[in-house]
Structures are given as structure tokens and as C-alpha cells.
Amino acid sequence: MDCYKPVIDEILRADLDAPRKQRHTVTRIFHPLVDEHGADVSYGMVRYYIAARKPEILVESGKAPLEAFVPQTHQPGHKAEVDFGDVTIRLAGEPVTCYLFSFRLS
């Protein structure tokens, strides 16, 4: 599969500027790989690679934002999260409404 990755990447980069209806599907990439390049790869391998690589190419081209993660840091015991609501459970075969209270300290 490694020797065909540049070919797939080039197709995906060309699709960045193509109208949505003219972009390549996995099938339209897989069949030329097998027929024209003689690739001995499965459809699933190509699909898995494209699913992982397409978002990376979008980020590299600047057409998609880079995902970021901002962790929450709190001093121990300084912040708390509270939620409450009602829930219906089955107790001894009868529906019973209970009140749920959730309290979480950081």
C-alpha cells in the first residue's frame, strides 16, 4: 500500500478544487489503482487510508481548521459541577419517578 499512497494523495489534493459532484469516491480511486497501477490492495485498505488521510490533507491545504484541545485545569476543590433531573425507573415492576442529583468536584 505504501507505494500507492502518493498516487492517492495526489488525487485527494486535486479534489480540493473540484466541484463536490466531481470529486473522487473511494470506488473511483480504488478501481484505477487496481487496473492502471496493478495494485494488490483491498478495497477496505484503500477506504481506511482515504478516511484517515482526507482530513489531514484538508488541514495541510488550509481549508480546514486544525483541531485543538484545551484542557480544563482547576485547583482541587475550587470548582464543582452540579446537575439534577427526574428519571423514571421500574421498581418491582412498577414505574417510579426518582429525582437524580449529580455533584462533581474537580
C-alpha positions in Angstrom: 0.0 0.0 0.0 2.9 2.4 0.7 3.9 2.8 -2.9 0.4 3.8 -3.9 -0.1 6.4 -1.1 1.4 9.3 -3.2 -1.0 8.5 -6.0 -4.0 8.6 -3.7 -2.7 11.8 -2.0 -2.4 13.5 -5.4 -6.0 12.5 -6.3 -7.2 13.9 -3.0 -5.3 17.1 -3.4 -6.7 17.6 -6.9 -10.2 17.1 -5.5 -9.8 20.1 -3.2 -10.5 22.5 -6.1 -13.1 20.3 -7.9 -16.8 20.8 -7.5 -18.4 18.5 -5.0 -20.1 16.3 -7.6 -16.9 15.8 -9.5 -14.8 14.6 -6.6 -13.5 11.1 -6.5 -15.2 8.5 -4.3 -13.3 5.6 -2.8 -14.6 3.3 -5.6 -13.4 5.8 -8.3 -9.9 5.8 -6.7 -9.8 2.0 -6.0 -10.5 0.7 -9.5 -7.9 2.8 -11.3 -5.3 1.7 -8.7 -6.0 -1.9 -9.4 -6.5 -1.6 -13.2 -3.9 1.0 -14.2 -1.3 0.6 -11.5 -1.7 -3.1 -10.8 -2.1 -2.5 -7.1 -2.6 -5.6 -5.0 -4.6 -3.9 -2.2 -8.1 -4.5 -0.9 -11.0 -2.0 -1.1 -11.1 -1.8 2.7 -7.4 -0.8 2.9 -7.9 2.0 0.4 -11.1 3.1 2.1 -9.4 3.1 5.6 -6.4 5.1 4.2 -8.6 7.7 2.5 -10.8 8.2 5.6 -7.6 8.9 7.7 -5.8 10.9 5.1 -8.5 13.2 3.7 -8.9 15.3 6.9 -5.1 15.6 7.1 -4.9 16.9 3.5 -7.6 19.5 4.2 -5.6 20.8 7.2 -2.4 20.9 5.2 -4.1 22.9 2.5 -5.5 25.4 5.0 -9.1 24.5 4.0 -10.0 23.0 7.4 -9.1 24.2 10.9 -6.5 22.3 12.9 -8.3 20.6 15.8 -7.2 21.8 19.2 -7.8 20.7 22.7 -7.7 23.0 25.7 -7.7 21.1 29.0 -9.6 22.4 32.0 -7.4 22.9 35.0 -8.9 23.8 38.3 -7.4 23.9 41.8 -8.6 20.8 43.8 -12.0 21.6 45.4 -12.4 25.1 43.8 -14.8 24.2 41.0 -17.8 21.9 41.1 -20.4 20.8 38.5 -24.0 20.2 39.5 -26.9 18.7 37.6 -30.3 17.4 38.5 -33.4 16.0 37.0 -36.0 13.3 37.3 -35.8 9.8 35.9 -38.4 7.1 35.7 -37.3 3.6 36.8 -39.0 0.3 37.1 -39.1 -0.8 40.7 -40.8 -4.2 41.5 -42.5 -4.0 38.1 -44.0 -0.5 38.7 -42.8 2.7 37.1 -41.5 5.1 39.8 -40.2 8.6 39.3 -36.9 9.3 41.1 -35.0 12.5 41.4 -31.4 12.5 40.4 -28.8 14.8 41.8 -25.2 14.8 40.4 -22.4 16.7 42.1 -18.8 16.5 40.9 -15.8 18.2 42.4 -12.7 18.9 40.3 
